[in-house]
Amino acid sequence: MHQKINSSIKNEKITKKLSRIGIGSRRMLEKWIQDGRVSINGEVVFNPAIRVDENAKIKFDGVKVPDKETSRLWKFYKPKGSLSSNKDLKGRNLIFDFLPKNLPRVISVGRLDYNTEGLILLTNDGELARKLEMPSSGFSRSYRVRVHGKVEKSKLDILKHGIKINKINYKSINACLERQNKTNAWVNISLKEGKNREIRKVMEFFGWEVSRLIRVEFGPFKIGKLKEKEIQEIERPSFSDLL
C-alpha cells in the first residue's frame, strides 16, 4: 500500500523510536506496524522502515505514545514454571503476570526457558534492552545447576575448550563443582553464548539430569538476595554507560 508521509519525518526509524519509548522490541514492532497498529500524524503506516522526527504525532493502537521516558532497569526473580514472553497460546504463566500493576510497560532482557528460574532484567527502554543482549556487550551469564548423579571434575574441565554435541558446537563454558551429595550435585556455570537449552543439553550429554537451574548473574547484575517473584529497581549509575 502506497503511503504519503511528510518528507520532514526523517530523523529516526519508527521502530527505533518506539523501542526507545518501551513499546516493544524492534522485531515485535516491525510485525505490529505491518499489522496496521501504528499511525503517524493521523495516517496508519505499514512500513517499519519509515523515519520520524521529534514532532511526529504517533499513536499505537489508537493511543498517543508518550514522550521518551527516563531509561529504567529492574532485576526480577523469574519463578520456575513461567515464560518470559508476552503471550502463550497454551495459557501458561507469564513473568508479566507477577509484576506490580504500577510498573510501566517493560521489555524482558535475557530470556529463560519455562523450567529455568532466576535473574531476568526488565527495562522500559528497548534500545537499552538491545544493547544488554548484544554479544558485543561481552556479558557472561552465570548459573547454579543442580544435577542428579556424580559429577566428575575432568568432564567439567573439557567444557573450557568448547564441546560439540549432536553436530552443534558450544563455545567455552566455565564450570566448577560447588558440592557433591550422595545422589546429586550443585555446579556453578558461566557462559557467554547461551544457545537454546545449552546447559541442560551439555549436562545431559555427560549423563547428569538437571533438576534445578537458576540464573544468578547477567553481566554485572547479580540476583543478590531477591526471592522468587520479587523485583528491584537498579540504580541508574549502574547502567548509565550503556545509554
C-alpha positions in Angstrom: 0.0 0.0 0.0 1.4 3.4 -1.0 1.9 5.8 1.9 2.4 9.6 1.6 4.2 10.6 4.8 5.5 14.1 5.2 9.1 14.4 4.0 10.1 16.1 7.2 9.7 12.8 9.0 13.2 11.6 8.5 15.4 11.6 11.7 14.9 8.2 13.2 13.3 4.9 12.2 9.8 4.4 13.7 10.8 1.1 15.1 13.8 2.5 16.9 11.8 5.4 18.3 9.0 3.2 19.7 11.6 0.8 21.0 13.3 3.6 22.9 10.0 4.5 24.5 9.4 0.9 25.6 6.5 -0.1 23.4 8.3 -3.3 22.4 11.4 -4.7 20.8 12.2 -3.8 17.2 11.3 -7.2 16.0 7.9 -7.1 17.7 7.3 -3.5 16.4 8.1 -4.5 12.8 5.2 -7.0 12.9 2.9 -4.6 14.7 3.5 -1.9 12.2 2.8 -4.3 9.3 -0.4 -5.3 11.1 -1.5 -1.6 11.0 -1.3 -0.9 14.7 0.8 2.3 14.3 -0.2 5.7 12.9 1.9 8.8 12.2 0.2 12.2 12.0 -3.2 10.6 11.7 -2.3 8.1 8.9 -1.8 4.4 9.5 1.6 3.1 8.3 2.7 -0.3 7.3 6.3 0.2 6.5 8.7 -0.4 9.5 11.5 1.5 7.8 9.7 4.9 7.9 11.6 7.6 9.7 10.2 10.2 12.0 11.3 13.3 13.7 10.6 14.5 17.3 7.5 16.4 16.1 5.7 13.4 14.7 2.4 12.5 16.3 2.5 8.8 16.8 -0.3 6.5 18.0 -0.1 2.8 18.9 -3.5 1.0 18.8 -5.1 4.5 18.7 -3.4 5.8 21.8 -0.8 8.5 21.6 2.6 7.2 22.6 4.3 9.0 25.5 7.4 11.2 25.1 10.7 9.5 25.8 10.7 8.3 29.4 13.8 8.2 31.6 15.5 4.8 31.0 15.0 2.5 33.9 16.2 -1.1 34.7 14.9 -3.7 37.1 16.0 -7.1 38.2 13.3 -9.8 38.7 13.4 -13.3 40.1 11.6 -15.3 37.5 9.9 -18.3 39.1 10.1 -21.8 37.6 7.1 -22.7 35.5 6.7 -19.3 33.8 7.5 -17.8 30.4 9.5 -14.7 29.7 7.4 -13.9 26.6 4.4 -11.6 26.2 1.8 -14.3 25.4 1.3 -18.0 25.3 -1.3 -19.9 23.3 -1.3 -22.7 25.9 -2.3 -20.3 28.7 0.8 -20.9 30.8 2.1 -18.3 33.4 4.0 -15.3 32.0 6.5 -13.4 34.1 4.4 -10.3 33.4 1.6 -11.8 35.4 3.7 -11.4 38.5 4.8 -7.8 38.1 3.4 -4.9 40.1 0.4 -3.2 38.5 2.1 0.3 38.7 5.1 -0.8 36.7 5.4 0.9 33.3 5.5 -1.1 30.1 8.7 -3.1 30.2 10.7 -5.5 28.0 12.4 -8.6 29.3 16.2 -8.9 28.8 17.9 -12.3 28.7 15.1 -14.8 28.3 14.9 -18.0 30.4 13.0 -21.2 29.4 9.9 -22.3 31.2 11.6 -24.5 33.8 14.5 -22.2 34.5 14.3 -19.7 37.3 16.3 -16.7 38.5 17.5 -13.4 37.2 15.7 -11.6 34.4 16.3 -8.0 33.6 13.4 -5.7 32.7 13.6 -2.2 31.2 11.3 0.4 29.7 13.9 1.2 27.1 14.0 -1.0 24.0 17.4 0.3 22.9 18.9 -0.5 26.3 17.5 -4.0 26.1 19.1 -4.5 22.7 22.5 -3.3 24.0 22.3 -5.6 27.0 21.6 -8.6 24.9 24.1 -8.0 22.1 27.1 -10.4 22.0 29.3 -7.3 21.7 28.4 -6.4 25.3 30.7 -9.2 26.3 28.3 -10.0 29.2 28.5 -13.5 30.7 25.6 -15.3 32.3 26.1 -17.3 35.5 24.0 -20.2 36.8 23.7 -22.6 39.7 22.8 -26.0 38.5 21.6 -29.0 40.5 22.0 -32.3 38.7 21.4 -36.0 39.6 24.5 -38.1 39.6 28.2 -38.0 40.5 29.9 -35.1 38.8 33.5 -35.6 37.5 35.8 -32.6 37.5 37.6 -33.9 34.4 34.4 -33.7 32.4 33.7 -30.2 33.6 37.3 -29.2 32.5 36.5 -30.3 29.0 34.0 -27.5 28.7 36.6 -24.8 28.9 37.6 -25.6 25.3 34.1 -25.9 24.0 32.3 -29.1 23.0 30.3 -30.5 20.1 27.0 -32.3 20.8 24.7 -33.6 18.0 26.6 -31.5 15.4 26.1 -28.4 17.4 29.2 -26.5 18.6 29.1 -24.9 22.0 31.8 -22.4 22.9 33.8 -22.2 26.1 31.9 -22.8 29.3 33.4 -22.3 32.7 32.1 -24.9 35.1 33.1 -25.9 38.6 31.7 -28.3 41.2 30.2 -26.5 44.2 29.3 -29.6 46.2 28.6 -33.2 45.8 26.0 -35.1 47.8 25.1 -38.8 47.6 22.7 -38.6 44.7 23.0 -35.1 43.4 25.4 -32.2 43.0 25.5 -28.4 42.6 27.6 -27.0 39.7 28.4 -23.3 39.0 28.4 -22.5 35.3 29.3 -19.3 33.4 29.0 -18.8 29.7 28.6 -16.0 27.1 27.0 -17.7 24.2 23.8 -19.2 25.6 22.3 -21.4 22.8 18.8 -22.8 23.3 18.8 -25.1 26.4 22.6 -25.2 26.3 23.2 -26.0 29.9 20.6 -28.8 30.1 21.9 -30.4 26.9 25.5 -30.3 28.0 24.8 -31.7 31.4 22.6 -34.5 29.9 25.4 -35.3 27.5 27.5 -36.2 30.5 24.6 -38.2 32.0 23.6 -35.7 34.6 19.9 -34.8 34.6 19.2 -31.2 35.6 16.7 -30.9 38.4 17.1 -27.2 39.0 18.6 -24.4 37.0 19.0 -20.8 38.5 20.5 -17.8 36.7 22.3 -15.8 39.4 24.2 -13.2 37.3 23.7 -11.4 34.0 26.8 -9.3 33.2 27.5 -7.0 36.2 24.0 -7.6 37.6 23.5 -10.1 40.4 20.4 -11.7 41.8 21.6 -10.9 45.3 19.0 -11.6 48.0 16.0 -11.4 45.7 13.4 -14.1 46.4 11.0 -15.7 43.9 8.7 -13.2 42.1 10.5 -10.2 43.8 11.5 -7.2 41.7 14.1 -4.5 42.5 15.0 -1.4 40.5 18.6 -1.0 39.6 20.2 2.4 40.3 20.9 4.4 37.1 24.6 4.8 37.6 25.0 1.0 37.3 24.0 1.1 33.7 24.3 4.7 32.6 27.4 3.9 30.4 25.1 1.7 28.2 22.7 4.6 27.4 
